[in-house]
Amino acid sequence: LIGFIVMTMILVFLTIIAPYFLGDPDNFIPANPLVTPPHIQPEWYFLFAYAILRSIPNKLGGVIALVMSIAILFILPIIHVNKSQGLQFYPLNQILFWYMVIIIILLTWIGARPVE
């Protein structure tokens, strides 16, 4: 409860005192309606999906890959049939979990890289 209160106070402080502190600096560049900005990229929490879409040249293939990557995360808990022990205690599942975390971090990093 103390941690929740402290984090809420920090968030309220940032919102009231410095509302633009965590914002993207590119949002403060004056808009030019004649030129498309070269730095367009999604927010950090969508960068992994942006990397998947950007890596596949076919538009339909990219959308299918993105939908399948999200569908796997929803399907994995459903296919567990053993009710005696949780999934988190199996060594193979722990390895797969950390593999997935590394892949998402790498995709996020790749999505943040500029287009060549």
Residue pairs with C-beta under 8 A, 6 or more apart in sequence:
14 21
14 22
20 28
26 37
26 39
29 37
39 114
41 47
41 50
41 111
41 112
42 49
42 50
42 111
44 108
44 112
46 111
47 107
47 108
47 109
47 111
47 112
48 104
48 107
48 108
48 111
49 66
49 69
49 70
49 111
50 111
51 107
51 108
51 110
51 111
52 62
52 65
52 66
52 69
52 107
53 62
53 63
53 65
53 66
54 62
54 111
54 115
55 62
55 110
56 62
56 65
77 87
80 87
87 93
88 94
88 97
